[in-house]
Amino acid sequence: MNFSELFKLSGLLGRFSPDGRCLASCVQYRLVVRDVSTLQILQLYTCLDQIQYIEWSSDSLFILCAMYKRGIVQVWSLEQPDWHCKIDEGSAGLVASCWSPDGRHILNTTEFHLRITVWSLCTKSVSYIKYPKACQQGIAFTKDGRYMAVAERRDCKDFISIFVCSDWQLLRHFDAETQDLFGIEWAPNGCVLAVWDTCLEYKILLYSLDGRLLSTYRAYEWSLGIKSIAWSPSSQFLAIGSYDEKVRILNHVTWKKITEFEHPATIANTKTIVYKEVEKSPSVETERLSFPPTRALASSLFSTQSKYDISQVPVSLQYIKPVADRANPKMGIGMLAFSPDNCFLATKNDNIPNAVWIWDVQKLKLFVVLEQLCAIQSFQWDPRQPRLAVCTGNSKVYLWSPAGCVSVQVPMEGDFQIVSLSWHSSGDSMALLSKDNFCVCYLEREEV
């Protein structure tokens, strides 16, 4: 593994372009675009205010920067650095901004979710979508970019509108049988739309493209419900993470539950491998000790390294009892992700914050548990192979694959606490992000 030097960053805004050639990052009101292979600066843009969100267009030719406080979006072109575009929502304000799949339209959601404004970069025309719902995930595009679903709220009822992205014509409009819709997400094949209710009501609805209700699933009543969902890349499985610390898997034929994965505090099954992170003090050969020690040696002398041990089952994991009288209690399945080959599902139970659970999707059982020393901040699958990268808010990055598990210390001076990471589309590198800095980690193909 090789690591680049540290670069400044604000707001965790570091993104690889979809074509994999560029890496965009923000420092306050500046947008920096670098070449991925050399990390040389290709373009430097200055925005009108501090950037709060960035997004690449699908063809990697444009990049939008949203400044929500000012109600402004600025768009920059990589091909024509002199070309610029400013969208000002004025008194309507701005709470969200995103690209359409064609990379030539921008969708801005105004304050109080009064409307979504669709701006065309080609014709400078404007369209409006009224009454968008204020929820966590209210806009969803199909993977092929042909259709868009929008959650709406009017007359105290929830509705779904499906639009054709090529001309923004309304294809279907139907009411969703939800109390208070929380999110929508298309299956990767674009045939089924999952719609789920607020956490106060356990309910997930599955609609076809023409608005027919295919199925409704409820696991239980009178308790906190759905916390997270994830479609498998093949669209054959829908994983639903709940506040009761279980993941339920629905199949795509009957939309009934085929199994549920529990996350107990004690791992008793002897077939489950538990990797436990342990700290070890670095050993230094006495011959190498020169005084004063070199900077690299000094930093290695005082940094604690870690490695994985395989624990003997049964293993008791660190369990945190949630505070019941607080909002958003730390409980239930907060993170879910399928591997790109459909073979594994990684989950995190917020009651057991230091563990990542990896399930074998083909055998529908627990395969591996990674028990870390610190709480899991983020994990993400390599887009090309079943390899999971994990970060826990320290200066290490952890990699798991079916071949084994490894802990890697990022060789940086000072405090570099990795709280987020993202893979390059090739799977050969990843960006490691902290609150104020980022670096790029390059992996050889054989590793892990």
HELIX and SHEET records of a PDB file:
HELIX    1   1 GLY A   90  ALA A   92  5                                   3    
HELIX    2   2 GLU A  111  HIS A  113  5                                   3    
HELIX    3   3 THR A  286  ARG A  288  5                                   3    
HELIX    4   4 ARG A  295  PHE A  302  1                                   8    
SHEET    1   A 3 ASN A   2  PHE A   3  0                                        
SHEET    2   A 3 ASN A 437  TYR A 442 -1                                        
SHEET    3   A 3 PHE A   7  LYS A   8 -1                                        
SHEET    1   B 4 ASN A   2  PHE A   3  0                                        
SHEET    2   B 4 ASN A 437  TYR A 442 -1                                        
SHEET    3   B 4 SER A 429  LEU A 433 -1                                        
SHEET    4   B 4 SER A 420  TRP A 423 -1                                        
SHEET    1   C 4 GLY A  14  PHE A  16  0                                        
SHEET    2   C 4 CYS A  22  VAL A  27 -1                                        
SHEET    3   C 4 ARG A  30  ASP A  35 -1                                        
SHEET    4   C 4 ILE A  41  THR A  46 -1                                        
SHEET    1   D 4 TYR A  53  TRP A  56  0                                        
SHEET    2   D 4 PHE A  62  MET A  67 -1                                        
SHEET    3   D 4 ILE A  72  SER A  77 -1                                        
SHEET    4   D 4 HIS A  84  ASP A  88 -1                                        
SHEET    1   E 4 ALA A  96  TRP A  99  0                                        
SHEET    2   E 4 HIS A 105  THR A 109 -1                                        
SHEET    3   E 4 ARG A 115  SER A 120 -1                                        
SHEET    4   E 4 VAL A 126  LYS A 130 -1                                        
SHEET    1   F 4 ILE A 139  PHE A 141  0                                        
SHEET    2   F 4 TYR A 147  ARG A 154 -1                                        
SHEET    3   F 4 LYS A 157  VAL A 164 -1                                        
SHEET    4   F 4 GLN A 169  ASP A 175 -1                                        
SHEET    1   G 4 LEU A 181  TRP A 186  0                                        
SHEET    2   G 4 VAL A 192  ASP A 197 -1                                        
SHEET    3   G 4 ILE A 204  SER A 208 -1                                        
SHEET    4   G 4 LEU A 213  TYR A 217 -1                                        
SHEET    1   H 4 ILE A 226  TRP A 231  0                                        
SHEET    2   H 4 PHE A 237  SER A 242 -1                                        
SHEET    3   H 4 LYS A 246  ASN A 251 -1                                        
SHEET    4   H 4 LYS A 257  GLU A 262 -1                                        
SHEET    1   I 2 THR A 266  ILE A 267  0                                        
SHEET    2   I 2 VAL A 315  SER A 316 -1                                        
SHEET    1   J 6 GLN A 305  ILE A 310  0                                        
SHEET    2   J 6 ILE A 273  LYS A 280 -1                                        
SHEET    3   J 6 LYS A 365  GLU A 371  1                                        
SHEET    4   J 6 ALA A 355  ASP A 360 -1                                        
SHEET    5   J 6 PHE A 344  ASN A 349 -1                                        
SHEET    6   J 6 ILE A 333  PHE A 338 -1                                        
SHEET    1   K 4 SER A 378  TRP A 381  0                                        
SHEET    2   K 4 LEU A 388  CYS A 391 -1                                        
SHEET    3   K 4 LYS A 396  SER A 401 -1                                        
SHEET    4   K 4 GLY A 404  GLN A 409 -1                                        
END                                                                             
